[in-house]
Amino acid sequence: MRKIPPKELRLKALGGLIELAPGERTASARFRGRGEVVEAFLRLDTRRRGEVVRAGLEALGLLEGVEDAQKIK
């Protein structure tokens, strides 16, 4: 039986992916927007996309109470 390489080597082989930090999660989602907005978003790396989504949710006031509820769990 072949030994599985360490996670760091497997991530590197997949194009230099970075392991998720504790508490991070990845997901796929569809969204609608003007063409130039969609293109700009898709050019971002996944970490930056997460920052953009978080900033947008905070700006819209949609994260209020969510973080407090997660701390309780």
C-alpha positions in Angstrom: 0.0 0.0 0.0 1.3 3.5 -0.9 1.9 6.0 1.8 -0.1 9.2 1.6 2.1 12.3 1.3 1.8 15.0 4.0 -1.0 17.5 3.6 1.4 20.4 2.8 2.7 18.5 -0.3 -0.8 17.5 -1.5 -1.9 21.2 -1.3 1.2 22.4 -3.1 0.6 19.8 -5.9 -2.9 21.2 -6.3 -1.5 24.6 -7.3 -0.3 26.1 -4.1 -3.5 25.9 -2.1 -3.3 27.0 1.5 -4.8 25.0 4.3 -7.9 26.5 5.9 -7.4 28.3 9.2 -9.3 27.2 12.3 -12.9 28.3 12.0 -12.6 28.9 8.2 -14.9 27.1 5.8 -15.1 27.0 2.0 -18.3 26.9 -0.1 -19.5 27.5 -3.6 -22.3 30.0 -4.3 -23.9 31.6 -7.3 -24.6 35.3 -7.5 -25.8 37.9 -9.9 -24.3 41.3 -10.7 -23.1 43.5 -13.4 -20.6 41.9 -15.7 -17.6 44.0 -14.6 -18.4 43.3 -10.9 -18.7 39.5 -11.5 -15.4 39.5 -13.5 -13.6 41.5 -10.8 -14.8 39.2 -8.1 -13.8 36.1 -10.0 -10.3 37.4 -10.5 -9.8 37.5 -6.7 -8.2 34.6 -4.8 -10.5 32.8 -2.4 -9.2 34.5 0.8 -9.8 38.0 -0.8 -13.3 36.9 -2.0 -14.1 36.0 1.7 -12.9 39.5 2.8 -15.1 41.1 0.1 -18.2 39.1 1.2 -17.6 39.9 4.9 -17.1 43.6 4.2 -20.3 43.7 2.2 -22.3 41.9 4.8 -20.9 44.2 7.5 -21.7 47.3 5.4 -25.3 46.0 5.0 -25.6 45.3 8.7 -26.3 41.6 8.0 -23.7 40.2 10.4 -25.1 41.9 13.5 -25.7 39.2 16.2 -24.3 36.4 14.0 -20.8 36.5 15.5 -22.2 36.7 19.0 -24.3 33.7 18.4 -21.3 31.7 17.1 -19.3 32.6 20.2 -21.9 31.0 22.4 -21.8 27.7 20.6 
